[in-house]
Amino acid sequence: MTLSELYLMLLIGGTVLLASIAAARAAHRIGLPSLLLFLCVGLVAGEDGLGLRFDDAQLAQALGAAALALILVEGGLTTQWSDVRRLLAPAGVLATAGVAVSVAVTAAGAHWLLGIDWRLALLIGAIVSSTDAAAVFAVLRALPLPRKVSVLVEAESGFNDAPTIILVLLFSTTADLPGPVPVVGNLLFQLVVGGALGVVIGRLGVAALRHIALPATGLYPLATVGFGVIAFAAAGALGASGIIAAYLSGLVLGNAKLPHRAATRSFAEGVGWLAQIGLFVMLGLLVDPTELPAAILPALVVGLVLLLVARPVSVLLCLLPFRVPWREQVFISWAGLRGAVPIVLTTFPVVAGVTGARDALNIVFVLVVLFTLLQGPTLPAVARWTGVTRTDALREIQVESAPLDLLDADLLSVSVPPGSRLHGVTVVELRLPHPTVLTLVIRDGASLVPDGETVLRSGDELLLVTTPGVREAAERRLRAIGRRGKLARWLGEHGSPESEPSESAPSESEHLLPVRREKQHNAQ
């Protein structure tokens, strides 16, 4: 490569990167997962657009796996273990048994409705059965949902990539369809070994970063992400699941008290975005737009079977033992967004030379685009229809501040809707648990710093600083006052998130969402 060619490549790469960042901003404004516009950037830059040619499926597979590793390390680093721990069982069942049910139902639909042979039908079923963590995070974290619902869907998205990849590899590399015993044995080996390696390497990383003083602050984020990459590579080298190893190592590192945690999370988020942009643009380049129209009908059939039959059946069967309300099950079924992982997985059968693999690539690509357009924008309406959220619910904000990071503090946003019993209550009457502090009131577009005698009004937006140790108590106190007023405790109301407010005492919220201690991008 000459220096002139290098300059040209950097110019094209930088332009594509900036165009993708602009696309992410546009997607956020219109409420769509940014992956759709990233894919469009790749299509526009491709051979039928600006003329960039990329058709190397094997290189796409290798680069896609590396990008997924970085995305999942970032996902683990920014996930709160305290949220995931109590929902580990249902999320684990959804990510394993749920994937199996979804694969079987989707494959049956593709075989009987489209006449696709069983091997290719099972491949397509396995490819589209994984929900995408990046797409789920982008959409769900903008919605005021109960924590148990949002965390369950997010945890499932983080865990179900590994079982799906294992199934796709089995169906792609074996001459005959494998029986259930080798499938289950291989699945257990990859999950157990990959999970163990992820946890061990994550803990080694925690011990090393706590006891080794690095010469520069910027080296701590690099080292943290490096441990996640090592976990991914070590598990892959042993034939185990590198994906689950990367995610769990990130989870261990992200929940440890490491130096410069805020800087590490910000760096990991930037790396995750870069990996997503590169991944989606590359996949857009890989697809031939002239072949996509023929895949629209099969993609619609497979997608409708997946959305209306396979996903609801898998959610119903897996969550039945956990007594999840049917309204939440409906929303969880609709929230199973697809994204990068299914498209990357289509490169495995293409590289393996499976008959019909190129058709599967086109079907999955069209399916992801069409059903992301259908599910993403309609999730808020489905949430309202199922009653899992209301317009007066509390919302998540993001913040990074040195004092908050040193205190290990959370910043919460509280809305006071019309009819809430918070109206007319003074700040001192809130009696929030120490050291929770109401720091700011936003009223009629203006901000004011409250004192003990400040009276809250309907329409106020409140900003509170609390700590993880007393956060739950603060949430309960706010819910209790919102339902029964300042005498809530005397009236037997303790703010349980599971109880329903009475019609005469509407609540200002049903829940509070988790807050990440990172840079304040917006306070929705």
Secondary structure as GFF3:
##gff-version 3
##sequence-region A 1 524
A	DSSP	alpha_helix	3	30	.	.	.	ID=ss1
A	DSSP	alpha_helix	35	45	.	.	.	ID=ss2
A	DSSP	alpha_helix	57	77	.	.	.	ID=ss3
A	DSSP	alpha_helix	81	85	.	.	.	ID=ss4
A	DSSP	alpha_helix	88	114	.	.	.	ID=ss5
A	DSSP	alpha_helix	118	128	.	.	.	ID=ss6
A	DSSP	alpha_helix	133	140	.	.	.	ID=ss7
A	DSSP	alpha_helix	147	159	.	.	.	ID=ss8
A	DSSP	alpha_helix	161	173	.	.	.	ID=ss9
A	DSSP	alpha_helix	180	211	.	.	.	ID=ss10
A	DSSP	alpha_helix	219	237	.	.	.	ID=ss11
A	DSSP	alpha_helix	242	254	.	.	.	ID=ss12
A	DSSP	alpha_helix	261	286	.	.	.	ID=ss13
A	DSSP	three_ten_helix	289	291	.	.	.	ID=ss14
A	DSSP	three_ten_helix	293	295	.	.	.	ID=ss15
A	DSSP	alpha_helix	296	305	.	.	.	ID=ss16
A	DSSP	pi_helix	306	310	.	.	.	ID=ss17
A	DSSP	alpha_helix	311	319	.	.	.	ID=ss18
A	DSSP	three_ten_helix	320	322	.	.	.	ID=ss19
A	DSSP	alpha_helix	326	334	.	.	.	ID=ss20
A	DSSP	alpha_helix	340	345	.	.	.	ID=ss21
A	DSSP	alpha_helix	347	352	.	.	.	ID=ss22
A	DSSP	alpha_helix	357	386	.	.	.	ID=ss23
A	DSSP	alpha_helix	402	407	.	.	.	ID=ss24
A	DSSP	beta_strand	410	415	.	.	.	ID=ss25
A	DSSP	alpha_helix	427	430	.	.	.	ID=ss26
A	DSSP	beta_strand	437	443	.	.	.	ID=ss27
A	DSSP	beta_strand	446	448	.	.	.	ID=ss28
A	DSSP	beta_strand	461	466	.	.	.	ID=ss29
A	DSSP	alpha_helix	468	484	.	.	.	ID=ss30
###
